[in-house]
Amino acid sequence: MQKTALTGMDLFPEIVPFIRDHTIDAIVFQNLKAQAYLACRLLFEQMCYGNMIPRRIYHSKLEIVMSGNLDYFLED
C-alpha cells in the first residue's frame, strides 16, 4: 500500500502546524497580496490617469508549499 499524500489550498495560520508535522504534505499557494496589488494598481491608473485596463487574461503565480520551504512563505 502506498502512502496517501494530503494536499490543500492556501496557506492559513491554522494549518501551519499540520504542514510542519507532515500531516499535510503540500498546499497550493497563491499570493493574495500580489493579486490585490495588481487589481488596485490597474484601477488606480484608470481612475487617476485615464489609462484603460488592457483586455487580457491575468495569471497569478502558483507556489507549492511543503514543510521544507514553509518558512519562506510565512510572514514575520
N, C-alpha and C positions, 0 to 999 in steps of 0.2 A: 504494500500500500504506500502511495506517495504522500508526502506531507502536503496538506492543503494550504495554499497561500491566501492570506486575508488582506484585501486591499480596501481602500476607502477613497474619499474625495474631500479635498480642502483640509487645511491644517488648523484645527480648532484646539485651543488650550486644553480642553478636556481629554483629547486623545493622545496628547504628547506622551504621557506615561506608558500608554499601550504600545506606542512606536518604540520607545526606549527599551521596554522589556520584551520586544519581539512578538507581542500578541497580535499586533497589526504589522504585517510585513512591509507594506508600502502604501503610499497615498499619491494620488494625482493632485497637484497643487497649481493653482493659477494665482498670480499676484494681483489681488483685487485693487490694491492701491495704484498699481500701474495702469490698470484698466480705467479706473475712475479718473486718473490724471489725464489720460488721453481724451476722454469724453469731455472733461471740463475745459481742457485747452482748446479743443475744436469749437466748443460752444462759445467760449470767451472770444476767440478770434473772429467768429462770425458776428457776435453781438457788438464788439468794440471796434473792429476793423472792417467789417463788412465782407470778410473772406467767406466764400461759400465752402461748405463742407464737401469734400470730394465724395462722389458716389462710388464707393468701392467696398469690398469686404475687409473688415479689420479683424486680424487674428491676434490672439494673445498667446504668449509662450506658455507651454505646459512644462511642469517640472515633476520629477519622480522623487519623493522624499522617503528615505528609509532611515533606520537607526544610525547608519554610518555617516549620513550627511545632514541629519536633523538639525544640529546646532547652527549650521549655515543659514537655515531658513527662519530660525527663531529670532525675534527682536529682543534687544537687550532691555 
